[in-house]
């Protein structure tokens, strides 16, 4: 079989594939049932090494590096580095670690696998029964769309944890984007997204440009393919809506690829932590008799303007913060951007209100006990009590709520973000009145009784 035929066959196999998900890797490496029942001897190790290095020297994006990887693991075998490894799972993990030590490529995988995993192959290449299995598994997690929410200030939020192929997840993706259509800003939360299929990333990115846009290039050993947004999307495009992407050190692969194109085009603001840097799409080669899967990076994503890559570098946030703070920081920044853009006075008031709430929650005010004592008392049908340095509000015949300080005299009412309580001091230094302020600007005043 000549080299050209092999390469053409591989290209057909991986057509449309990009940035595969790999959250399943720990399960394969750590499953007790597999590690205890499967053993490997030095002769089998030699056969596995031959097979794996052939896959890498044939398909790896950097041929010179592939040869160095081969030399390294063969030397380790010859020097007895693998002699004491008797578990097939452990041997696969060790071989993968050694290949990655040379290549610094976190997409270079060697996995012990009893049966071929359809998630590691292009959807269109799978037989019908495997397609059905993959779809059923994906449906259980709603194709990675974990949460859609409208946050305060009309900011859309999407918690997205897996990039699944649009062939079966496209309808859900379109529904999610339609949910966000009327939001004034959008936050994509990819902090728990380990990757998946890059075609979904192209679909989602297409909503944020007014026309077809050149997102990135896929650079192969013998050619360059341009990756553009879709010419058509179902629903409304959102080219001017402020867009934020939350990242963490866990964000990887397709999550990075999606963000890479949007960040390069200055279409999204990235908030959170630097990512791991998995910029190489993979092709998978399975050896059923060896129970080994080799996943080989075969091209690299690059910025079409300057040739930059995120592989082994990661996505560098525009606003670097610990990942657990990323949502609050992005939400506040989004509200500020909306406030700058809007000319509608009612919307300005609503956004200013929401921004004040967010800032108060992220930087809680501290009110001394002596000041709190000035506020307790009865104000018509409303009663303010003080217990353990916390003020509580209760209207006759209704539930009691804790008051959370926003400033020295203004408090949020329990979990209700639409109401605030402001204390007005009288001549004697104690509160002589409370104002119940609503987010629409109306005020209901109650003098102390």
GULUM-586574 format. One record per residue (C-alpha): x, y, z; residue in three letters. Coordinates in steps of 0.2 Angstrom, whole numbers, plus 2048, in hexadecimal, padded with zeros to 3 digits. Layout:
# residues N
XYZALA...
This chain:
# residues 449
800800800UNK8088107FBUNK80A820805UNK7FE82A7FBUNK7F081D7FCUNK7F281C80FUNK7F282F811UNK7E2831806UNK7DA823810UNK7DE82B820UNK7D783C81AUNK7C7834815UNK7C682C826UNK7C883C82FUNK7BE847823UNK7B585482EUNK7BD84F83EUNK7C685B84AUNK7CB85D85CUNK7C484D863UNK7BE84C875UNK7C8843881UNK7C0843892UNK7BF830892UNK7D282D893UNK7D382C8A6UNK7C681E8A6UNK7CF81489AUNK7DF8168A4UNK7D88138B5UNK7CB8058B3UNK7CF7F78BFUNK7C67EA8B4UNK7D17EE8A6UNK7E27F08AFUNK7E07E08B9UNK7DA7D48ABUNK7E67DA89DUNK7F87D789DUNK8077DA891UNK8187D288FUNK8287D9887UNK8247D0877UNK8127D8876UNK81A7E987BUNK8257E886CUNK8177E5860UNK80D7F3868UNK81C7FF866UNK81E7FA854UNK80B7FD850UNK80A80E85AUNK81A815853UNK815810841UNK80481A844UNK80E82984AUNK81C82983CUNK80F82782FUNK802834834UNK80A840841UNK80A85283CUNK81C854840UNK826846838UNK83684A840UNK82F84A851UNK82683984DUNK83783284AUNK83E83985AUNK82F831863UNK83282185BUNK845821860UNK841826872UNK834818875UNK83F80B86CUNK84E810877UNK84380E887UNK83E7FD882UNK84F7F887EUNK8567FF88EUNK8487F5898UNK83E80489DUNK82E7FA89AUNK8337E98A1UNK82A7EA8B1UNK81A7F08A9UNK80E7E18A8UNK7FD7EB8A7UNK7F87EF895UNK7EF7FE89BUNK7FE8048A5UNK80A801896UNK7FE80B88AUNK7FE819897UNK811819898UNK814818886UNK808827883UNK812831891UNK82282D888UNK81C833877UNK81584287FUNK825846888UNK82E847877UNK82084F86DUNK81885A87BUNK808856872UNK7FA85387DUNK7EF84C86FUNK7FC83E86CUNK7F382F874UNK7F581D877UNK7E7814880UNK7E3803885UNK7D27FF87EUNK7C87EF87EUNK7BC7F5870UNK7BE803864UNK7B681386BUNK7AB81B85DUNK7AE82C866UNK7BF82D85EUNK7BA82B84CUNK7B1836840UNK79E834842UNK79C83282FUNK7A882382FUNK79F81983CUNK79380B838UNK78180E83DUNK78180484DUNK79080F854UNK78881F84EUNK77881A858UNK783816867UNK78C826866UNK77C831864UNK774828873UNK78382C87EUNK78383E878UNK77184087AUNK77283B88DUNK77D84B890UNK773856884UNK782856878UNK78C860884UNK77F86E887UNK77E86D89AUNK77687E89EUNK76E88D895UNK76989C8A0UNK7658AE89FUNK7708B78ACUNK76C8C88B4UNK76D8D68A7UNK7678CB899UNK7788C2897UNK7778B188FUNK7808A3897UNK784892890UNK78D884899UNK79487988BUNK79F86A890UNK7A1860880UNK7A286386DUNK798856864UNK796855851UNK78885F84AUNK782850840UNK77984B850UNK77B85A85CUNK778868850UNK76586A854UNK76986C866UNK777879862UNK76B883858UNK75E882865UNK76B888872UNK770897866UNK75E89C864UNK75B89C877UNK7698A9877UNK7638B4869UNK75C8C2873UNK76A8C387FUNK7758D3880UNK7858C9884UNK7898B7884UNK7958AC88FUNK79B89B889UNK7A1891898UNK7AE885892UNK7B78828A2UNK7B18708A3UNK7B386D890UNK7C086088BUNK7BD861879UNK7B485786CUNK7B085A859UNK7B686A851UNK7A886B845UNK79C870854UNK7A887E858UNK7A7884846UNK794884846UNK79388E857UNK7A089A852UNK79689E842UNK7898A684CUNK7958B4852UNK79A8BB841UNK78F8C5834UNK7968BB826UNK7A28AD822UNK7B28AF82BUNK7C38A682AUNK7C68A083BUNK7D689583AUNK7E088A82FUNK7E3878831UNK7F587582CUNK7FA863826UNK80B85C820UNK80685F80EUNK7F886C80EUNK7EE87A817UNK7DB879819UNK7D288981DUNK7C488882BUNK7B6895828UNK7A6898831UNK796891829UNK78E89B81BUNK77D898823UNK777896835UNK76589283BUNK75F8A1845UNK7668B2848UNK7798B6847UNK7808C0855UNK78F8C984EUNK78E8D885AUNK78A8D086AUNK7988D0877UNK79E8BE879UNK7A88B7887UNK7B08A6889UNK7B589E899UNK7C489389AUNK7CD8888A7UNK7DC87D8A7UNK7D086F8A3UNK7CA877893UNK7D286D884UNK7D2869872UNK7C286E869UNK7BE87A877UNK7CF883873UNK7CC882861UNK7BB88A862UNK7C389886DUNK7D289A862UNK7C98A0853UNK7BE8AC85CUNK7CC8B3866UNK7D78B5857UNK7C98BF84FUNK7C78C985FUNK7B58C385FUNK7B58BC870UNK7BD8C1881UNK7C58B288AUNK7C38B289DUNK7CB8A58A9UNK7DB89B8A8UNK7E889689BUNK7E3886893UNK7ED87688FUNK7F187887DUNK7EA86A873UNK7EA871861UNK7EC861857UNK7DD858850UNK7E0845850UNK7DD836846UNK7DA82584FUNK7E281484BUNK7DB805854UNK7E47F5856UNK7D77E985CUNK7E27DA85EUNK7EE7E4869UNK7DF7EE872UNK7E97FE86EUNK7E380E867UNK7EF81B860UNK7E982C85EUNK7F4836853UNK7F4849850UNK7F484C83DUNK7F285F83BUNK7F386F845UNK7E887E847UNK7F088E843UNK7EB8A1843UNK7E98A5830UNK7F08B7833UNK8008B383CUNK8028A083CUNK80189F84FUNK7FB88F858UNK7F488B869UNK7FC879869UNK806877879UNK80388987DUNK7F188A881UNK7E4898880UNK7EA8A7889UNK7DB8B0892UNK7D88C288EUNK7D38C48A0UNK7DD8B88ABUNK7D48B38BBUNK7D28A28C5UNK7C68988BCUNK7B98988CAUNK7B88AB8C9UNK7B68AB8B6UNK7A38AC8B4UNK7A18BA8C0UNK7AF8C48B8UNK7A88C18A7UNK7978C58ACUNK79C8D68B3UNK7A68DA8A4UNK7988D5899UNK78C8E18A2UNK7998EF8A0UNK79A8EC88EUNK7878EC88CUNK7868FC896UNK79290588AUNK7888FF87BUNK776902880UNK76D91287DUNK75C90C884UNK75A914895UNK74F90689DUNK75C8FA897UNK76A90589FUNK7619058AFUNK75F8F28AFUNK7718EF8ABUNK7778FB8B8UNK76C8F28C5UNK7738E18C0UNK7858E78C0UNK7838EF8D1UNK77D8DE8D7UNK78B8D48CFUNK7988E08D7UNK7908DF8E8UNK7908CC8E7UNK7A38CC8E2UNK7A88D98EEUNK79C8D88FDUNK79B8E7908UNK79F8E691AUNK7938EF926UNK7988F1939UNK78C8EA946UNK78A8FC94DUNK78390293CUNK7788F293BUNK7708F694CUNK76A907945UNK75F8FE938UNK7568F1942UNK7448F6946UNK7328F693FUNK72E900930UNK71B8FF92DUNK7178ED927UNK72A8E9926UNK7358E4934UNK7488E4934UNK7518D8941UNK7638D6945UNK76A8C4949UNK77C8C094AUNK7828CF940UNK7758CC932UNK7668D692EUNK7568CE92AUNK7478D5921UNK7358CF923UNK7248D691DUNK7148D1927UNK70E8C1921UNK71D8BD915UNK72D8B4916UNK73D8BB91FUNK74C8BF915UNK75E8C2919UNK7658D3913UNK7768D390AUNK77F8E390BUNK7838EC8FAUNK7898FC903UNK788903915UNK776907912UNK76F8FC904UNK76C8EA905UNK7668DC8F9UNK7568D38FEUNK75A8C0900UNK75C8B88EFUNK7518C48E6UNK75C8CE8DBUNK74D8DA8D6UNK74B8E28E7UNK7578EC8F2UNK7548F4904UNK75C905908UNK75C90D919UNK75A91F91BUNK76192692BUNK757932936UNK75D941941UNK760935950UNK76D92B946UNK76191C944UNK758917934UNK748921933UNK742919923UNK74590B917UNK74390C904UNK73F8FC8FBUNK7478FF8EAUNK7428F48DBUNK74C8F18CBUNK7408FB8C0UNK74490B8CAUNK73490B8D5UNK73690E8E8UNK72B9098F6UNK72F913906UNK72B90E918UNK72E91A927UNK734912938UNK724910942UNK
